[in-house]
Amino acid sequence: MGKFPAAVVAIAALLPAAAAAQPPSLAARADALVAKGESQVIAWRRWIHQNPELSYQETKTAATIAGALAAMPGMKVREGIAKTGVKGVLVGGKPGPVIALRADMDALPVEEKTGLAYASVSKAMWRGQESFVAHACGHDAHVAMLLGAADALARMREDLPGTVVFLFQPAEEWGGDDNGTPSGATLMVREGVLADPKVELVLGQHVGGESPSGTIRLRKGSIMASGDDFRIVVKGKGSHGAMPWGGKDPILVAAEIALSMQTIVSREANLVDEGPLVVTVGVLQGGNRENIIPETAELRGTIRTLSEKTRRLAHASVKRKAEKIAEASGLTAEVTLTLGYPVLTNHPGLVERVWPALERAAGAGRVLEVPPIMAAEDFGAFGAGIPTMYWFLAASPFGDRPGPPNHSPFFTIDEAVLAVGTRALVQASIEVLSRPAGTR
């Protein structure tokens, strides 16, 4: 985890010491409001599920969110952030810190096969081709739960000590383009979404097909990996396959480069101190005839790690190995590294502070410590200089058995967890806002 400004460190260091600060009456009122709004949260989720939109195309979703926020007492709404993002600001009736809650809005280019009555049949253009669109990663649930949390908090705003910012983020699933457009979290931060008012910490959550349904999973420190891509074009000299000595074979060199990538993991990275590293070549292409050595070959892959130090090492090693291996055989290699998502890190003090609030939301013994995962999520972009905290909400439709994984055409959730996730956001907010006098 990088260094935070001194003021932020001072705030975060005091978080664990104030576990008794949450007013029970405020927490109890919050639970009642969440229960009262549960049917509306389900309705929001089903509408969004049936009307999915791809990254940076979330216009109907954004309009629905903005309309819902505008109807909440005391809520100020701003649209058009990072193209289609929406921001709500709720100023409480008492002084206190400024915190943010985030939900991602975009869907995936996937054909839904859940058989639900409200299943998506939508199509849209994606990367130049028409594609089915579905909420196969649960972002419909994320939006609905955050709207539910916003509504509950707005209804007790006069007693809230501080300000809550609600971030509805586009394009978490973006993956980049040829113009260098970043994902939604990065673009929102660049456009100053955390600056007015100045946000002190950000909370977020993600549903998945894990079981038991309704449990919450998190950990201190790195919880999700960084995610970066590389593209290597090996340039050689074509020849007839029967006379390879007349050419310079880029396929052979590309294969050697692909194999060498694994020595970054096994011989260069300090996995003991810095944690795991994954370097995967997912594409190796070259040529179109069995008896012709082509002019070029291409590799594309991904780099995942839980350490920014290891991330830098891997970037440098991929470039060095590709260029030097090609040079040793008289060829050249052009390497393009595309920065994706940073390591997602949970501030330890914030986790300690919020854990009891999550147990109130999910139930005693239903908040679990889990190891990190090597999947990536752009939520980490919000943590450049301020503490963040992110948890997983198990939402298997089969209860105690795992459900279809995220990004599957069959992915869906147990709608009973929507109330759990809404309570989690509200109770976590109350816990962090309710610091005793003198600790801010």
RAWOJO-V862146 format. One record per pair of residues at least 6 apart in sequence whose C-alpha atoms are under 8 Angstrom apart, sorted by the first residue. I is the first residue (numbers start at 1). GAP is how many residues later the second one is. If there is no record, write none. Layout:
I	GAP
I	GAP
This chain:
1	220
1	221
1	306
1	307
1	344
2	383
3	382
4	381
4	382
5	380
5	381
8	192
8	377
8	378
8	379
11	428
11	429
12	337
12	338
12	375
13	336
14	335
14	425
15	334
15	335
15	337
15	338
15	417
15	420
16	333
16	334
16	336
16	337
17	336
18	335
18	417
18	418
19	334
19	337
19	412
21	410
21	413
21	414
21	415
22	408
22	409
22	412
22	413
23	411
26	133
26	404
27	400
27	403
30	122
30	123
30	126
30	393
30	396
30	397
31	392
33	119
33	122
34	114
34	115
34	118
34	385
34	388
34	389
35	384
37	111
37	115
38	110
38	380
38	381
40	108
41	103
41	104
41	106
41	107
41	377
42	102
42	373
42	376
44	100
45	95
45	96
45	98
45	99
46	72
46	94
47	71
48	13
48	92
49	69
49	70
49	71
49	85
49	86
49	91
50	68
50	69
50	70
50	71
50	72
50	84
51	10
51	69
51	71
52	6
52	9
52	54
52	55
52	68
52	70
52	81
52	82
52	83
53	6
53	7
53	8
53	53
53	54
53	55
53	71
53	80
53	81
54	52
54	53
54	54
54	55
54	70
54	72
54	79
54	117
55	51
55	52
55	53
55	115
55	116
55	117
55	118
55	119
56	27
56	28
56	50
56	114
56	115
56	128
57	27
57	49
58	26
58	47
58	48
58	112
59	25
61	44
62	17
62	22
62	23
62	24
62	106
65	21
65	82
66	11
66	12
66	13
66	20
68	79
69	6
69	7
69	8
69	19
69	78
69	81
69	82
70	6
70	7
72	78
72	79
72	82
72	83
73	81
73	82
74	16
74	17
74	80
74	83
75	13
75	14
75	15
75	16
75	79
76	12
76	13
76	14
77	9
77	10
77	11
77	12
78	8
78	9
78	10
79	6
79	7
79	8
80	6
81	6
81	107
81	110
81	112
82	88
82	102
82	105
82	106
82	109
83	87
84	85
84	86
85	82
85	83
85	84
85	85
85	99
85	103
86	81
86	82
86	83
87	78
87	79
87	80
87	81
87	106
88	77
88	78
88	79
89	74
89	75
89	76
89	77
90	64
90	67
90	73
90	74
90	75
91	66
91	71
91	72
91	73
92	65
92	66
92	67
92	68
92	69
92	70
92	71
92	72
93	64
93	65
93	66
93	67
93	68
93	69
94	64
94	65
94	66
94	67
94	68
95	66
95	67
96	65
96	66
96	67
96	337
96	338
96	339
96	344
97	64
97	65
97	66
97	103
97	336
97	343
98	64
98	65
98	66
98	67
98	99
98	100
98	101
98	102
98	103
98	335
99	64
99	65
99	66
99	100
99	101
99	102
99	103
99	104
99	330
99	334
100	64
100	65
100	66
100	67
100	99
100	100
100	101
100	102
100	103
101	45
101	63
101	64
101	65
101	66
101	101
101	102
101	103
101	324
102	44
102	64
102	65
102	66
102	67
102	100
102	101
102	102
102	103
103	36
103	39
103	40
103	43
103	64
103	65
103	66
103	101
103	102
104	35
104	38
104	39
104	64
104	65
104	66
104	67
104	68
105	34
105	35
105	37
105	38
105	63
105	64
105	65
105	66
105	67
106	29
106	33
106	64
106	65
106	66
106	67
107	26
107	27
107	28
107	29
107	30
107	32
107	66
108	25
108	26
108	27
108	28
108	29
108	65
108	299
109	17
109	22
109	23
109	24
109	25
110	21
110	22
110	23
110	24
110	26
110	297
110	298
110	299
111	10
111	20
111	21
111	22
111	23
111	298
112	7
112	8
112	9
112	20
112	21
112	22
112	24
112	297
112	298
113	6
113	296
113	297
114	295
114	296
114	297
114	298
120	13
120	14
120	15
121	11
121	12
121	13
122	10
122	11
122	12
123	7
123	8
123	9
123	10
124	6
124	7
124	8
124	9
125	6
134	275
136	270
136	271
136	272
136	273
136	274
136	275
136	276
137	70
137	71
137	269
137	270
137	274
138	68
138	69
138	70
138	268
138	274
138	275
139	67
141	66
141	277
142	63
142	64
142	65
143	25
144	274
145	273
145	274
145	276
145	277
146	20
146	276
146	279
148	274
149	273
149	274
149	276
149	277
150	16
152	274
153	7
153	273
160	270
160	273
160	274
161	272
161	273
162	271
164	265
165	34
169	15
169	16
169	19
170	13
170	14
170	15
171	12
171	13
171	14
172	11
172	12
172	13
172	205
172	206
173	10
174	8
174	9
174	10
175	7
175	8
175	165
176	6
176	7
176	164
182	158
183	157
183	195
184	194
185	193
185	194
185	196
185	197
186	192
186	195
186	196
189	192
189	193
200	186
200	187
201	182
201	185
201	186
201	187
202	180
202	181
202	184
202	185
202	186
202	187
203	185
203	186
203	187
203	222
204	175
204	185
204	186
204	187
204	221
205	185
205	186
205	187
205	188
205	216
206	184
206	185
206	186
206	187
207	185
207	186
207	187
207	188
208	184
208	185
208	186
208	187
208	188
208	197
208	198
208	205
209	185
209	186
209	187
209	188
209	193
209	194
209	195
209	196
209	197
209	202
209	203
209	204
210	184
210	185
210	186
210	191
210	192
210	193
210	195
211	183
211	184
211	185
211	187
211	188
211	189
211	190
211	191
211	192
212	182
212	183
212	184
212	187
212	188
212	189
212	190
213	180
213	181
213	182
213	183
213	184
213	185
213	186
213	187
213	201
213	204
214	148
214	152
214	179
214	180
214	181
214	202
214	203
214	206
215	147
215	151
215	152
215	153
215	178
215	179
215	180
216	142
216	146
216	150
216	151
216	152
216	175
216	176
216	177
216	178
217	150
217	151
217	152
217	153
217	174
217	175
217	176
217	177
218	149
218	150
218	151
218	152
218	172
218	173
218	174
219	127
219	132
219	150
219	151
219	152
219	153
219	172
220	125
220	126
220	127
220	128
220	131
221	124
221	125
221	126
221	127
222	84
222	85
222	121
222	122
222	123
222	124
222	150
223	83
223	120
223	121
223	122
223	123
223	148
223	149
223	150
224	82
224	119
224	120
224	121
224	148
224	149
224	150
224	151
224	152
224	153
225	79
225	80
225	81
225	82
225	117
225	118
225	119
225	147
225	148
225	149
225	150
225	151
225	152
226	77
226	78
226	79
226	80
226	81
226	85
226	114
226	115
226	116
226	117
226	118
226	148
226	149
226	150
226	151
227	75
227	76
227	77
227	78
227	112
227	113
227	114
227	115
227	116
227	148
227	149
227	150
228	74
228	75
228	76
228	109
228	110
228	111
228	112
228	113
229	71
229	72
229	73
229	74
229	108
229	109
229	110
229	111
230	70
230	71
230	72
230	73
230	105
230	106
230	107
230	108
231	67
231	68
231	69
231	70
231	104
231	105
231	106
232	66
232	67
232	68
232	90
232	101
232	102
232	103
232	104
233	63
233	64
233	65
233	66
233	100
233	101
233	102
234	16
234	19
234	20
234	62
234	63
234	64
234	92
234	97
234	98
234	99
234	100
235	15
235	60
235	61
235	62
235	96
235	97
235	98
236	11
236	12
236	13
236	14
236	58
236	59
236	60
236	94
236	95
236	96
237	10
237	11
237	12
237	13
237	56
237	57
237	58
237	59
238	8
238	9
238	10
238	11
238	54
238	55
238	56
238	57
238	58
239	7
239	8
239	9
239	53
239	54
239	55
240	6
240	7
240	51
240	52
240	53
241	49
241	50
241	51
241	52
242	49
244	49
247	46
248	81
248	82
248	83
249	44
249	45
249	46
250	36
250	43
250	44
250	45
250	46
250	47
250	81
251	35
251	42
251	43
251	45
251	46
253	72
253	73
253	76
254	30
254	43
254	44
254	45
255	29
256	69
257	64
257	65
257	68
258	23
258	41
260	61
261	18
261	19
261	57
261	60
262	17
264	15
264	50
264	53
264	54
265	6
265	12
265	13
265	14
269	8
269	41
269	44
269	45
270	40
271	6
274	32
274	33
274	35
274	36
275	30
275	31
275	32
276	29
276	30
277	26
277	27
277	28
277	29
277	33
278	24
278	25
278	26
278	27
278	96
279	22
279	23
279	24
279	25
280	21
280	22
280	23
281	18
281	19
281	20
281	21
282	17
282	18
282	19
282	20
283	15
283	16
283	17
283	18
284	13
284	14
284	15
284	16
285	12
285	13
285	14
286	8
286	10
286	11
286	12
287	6
287	7
287	8
287	9
287	10
288	6
303	8
303	11
304	7
304	70
304	71
304	72
305	6
305	38
305	69
306	37
306	68
307	36
308	34
308	35
315	22
319	16
322	11
322	13
323	9
323	10
323	11
323	12
326	6
326	7
327	6
340	38
341	35
341	36
341	37
341	39
341	40
342	36
342	38
342	39
343	33
343	37
344	32
344	33
344	34
344	35
344	36
344	37
344	39
345	35
345	38
345	43
345	44
346	41
346	42
346	43
346	44
347	40
347	41
347	42
350	37
350	38
350	39
351	38
353	78
353	79
354	74
354	77
354	78
355	12
357	67
357	70
357	71
357	74
358	9
358	66
358	69
358	70
359	6
359	7
359	8
360	64
360	67
361	59
361	60
361	62
361	63
361	66
362	58
362	62
380	8
382	6
393	24
393	28
394	23
395	8
395	18
395	19
395	20
395	22
396	6
396	7
396	8
396	16
396	17
396	18
397	6
397	15
397	16
397	17
397	18
398	16
399	15
403	8
403	9
404	6
404	7
404	8
405	6
